[in-house]
Amino acid sequence: MRLRIHRTTWPRPALVLTDTPRPNCPDCRGEGGWDEDYGDETGEYAGTHSYLCPCWHPDRCWTLLPLPLLPRRRTAGQDPWATGGYSDEPPF
């Protein structure tokens, strides 16, 4: 198991310790899985199968530190008081 620290945003912001694929894996070559296209009985494209390599599992992660939700910033064009609280427009 190769662990690394990763920042996630879903379901809430947090730092997680997650598993990564083995870089020298002969099956997936460090990508964690592969996709295979398949066809129907006439040979036409019918879909894609996604396979996960046994060297890695994407659900193997542990939350280390939940991060606070930061309020959204407003730009100066959106909020007239963001430029210092003064406006040169008349009040009427």
C-alpha positions, -999 to +999 in steps of 0.1 A: +000+000+000+014+034-011-001+063+010-002+100+001-020+130+015-048+144-007-072+173-005-108+164-012-139+186-016-167+161-014-187+156+008-169+184+026-133+198+024-108+176+042-073+163+041-073+125+036-048+098+036-054+078+005-039+047-013-022+051-047-016+024-074+018+007-074+039+024-101+056-008-112+024-030-114+026-052-145-012-052-149-022-015-148+013+001-152+006+025-123-028+038-136-050+018-111-071+002-138-080+000-174-110+003-198-120-023-223-144-017-252-167-045-261-191-052-290-224-070-295-228-101-317-226-081-349-193-065-339-207-030-333-196-010-303-218-018-273-200-001-243-170+000-221-160-021-191-139-004-164-116-027-144-098-018-112-065-033-106-061-053-074-030-032-065-053-002-057-088+005-044-101+041-047-123+038-016-094+031+007-089+065+024-090+079+058-099+115+068-070+131+087-083+167+091-116+182+082-111+217+067-134+247+075-159+259+049-147+294+039-172+321+029-173+331-007-155+363-015-171+391-034-153+411-060-154+449-061-178+449-090-204+429-071-204+448-038-203+486-038-189+487-002-160+464-010-140+493-023-136+508+012-172+517+021-174+548-001-195+555-032-196+585-054-232+579-065-260+601-051-284+585-026-315+593-048 
